Amino acid sequence: MAILQVRDIDDRLYDFLKRSAKLHNRSISQEVITIIQDYLSSMQSGSANATQEFIALTGGWKDEKSAEEIVADIRSARTGSTRFGGKNGIFD
């Protein structure tokens, strides 16, 4: 079995590992091994395509209008907007 030695670990991180190990009734070495195994196994089981996973989580845009109708609606909302008040030169 291989041996892994880690030097210059931050005191706060070491204290965190020590508390976590105690909480799980493990040695610090066992806790580090468990954390590494959990992290690496979660990376392998992840989706191969993050974009598709994101779309699945957020849902898609569903509209009965065609793309041309949507673009026309956006353009008419922009040109007919009274957001900036009357015609004063800057945003006209």
C-alpha positions in Angstrom: 0.0 0.0 0.0 1.3 3.5 -0.9 2.2 6.1 1.6 1.2 9.7 1.1 2.8 12.5 3.2 1.5 16.0 3.2 3.7 18.9 4.5 3.0 22.5 5.4 -0.7 22.0 5.9 -2.5 25.0 7.3 -3.3 24.8 11.0 -7.0 25.6 10.5 -7.3 22.9 7.8 -5.6 20.4 10.1 -8.0 21.3 13.0 -11.0 20.9 10.7 -9.7 17.5 9.6 -9.1 16.5 13.2 -12.7 17.6 14.2 -14.2 15.8 11.2 -12.3 12.6 11.9 -13.4 12.7 15.5 -17.0 13.2 14.5 -16.9 10.2 12.1 -14.9 8.0 14.6 -11.9 7.8 12.2 -8.2 8.6 12.4 -7.1 11.7 10.5 -5.5 9.5 7.9 -8.7 7.5 7.4 -10.7 10.8 7.2 -8.4 12.2 4.5 -8.6 9.0 2.5 -12.4 9.0 2.8 -12.6 12.7 1.7 -10.4 12.0 -1.3 -12.3 8.9 -2.3 -15.7 10.7 -2.1 -14.4 13.6 -4.1 -12.9 11.5 -6.9 -15.9 9.2 -7.1 -18.3 12.2 -7.4 -16.2 13.6 -10.3 -16.5 10.3 -12.2 -20.2 10.0 -11.8 -20.8 13.6 -13.0 -22.5 14.4 -16.3 -20.3 14.3 -19.4 -22.0 17.4 -20.7 -22.5 20.2 -18.2 -24.5 22.2 -20.6 -27.1 19.5 -21.1 -27.2 19.0 -17.3 -27.8 22.7 -16.8 -30.6 22.8 -19.4 -32.3 19.8 -17.8 -32.2 21.6 -14.4 -33.5 24.9 -15.7 -36.0 23.8 -18.3 -36.3 25.1 -21.8 -38.0 28.1 -23.4 -41.4 27.1 -24.6 -43.4 29.5 -26.8 -46.0 29.0 -29.5 -44.6 32.0 -31.4 -42.1 31.6 -34.2 -38.6 33.1 -33.8 -39.5 35.9 -36.2 -42.6 36.8 -34.1 -40.5 36.9 -30.9 -37.9 39.1 -32.5 -40.6 41.4 -33.8 -42.1 41.7 -30.4 -38.8 42.5 -28.8 -38.0 45.2 -31.5 -41.5 46.8 -31.1 -41.1 46.9 -27.3 -37.7 48.6 -27.7 -38.8 51.2 -30.3 -42.2 51.9 -28.7 -40.9 52.2 -25.1 -41.6 55.3 -23.0 -39.0 54.2 -20.5 -36.8 57.3 -21.0 -39.7 59.8 -21.3 -40.1 62.2 -24.2 -37.8 62.6 -27.1 -34.8 64.6 -25.7 -32.0 63.5 -27.9 -29.9 61.0 -25.9 -31.9 57.8 -26.3 -34.1 58.6 -29.3 
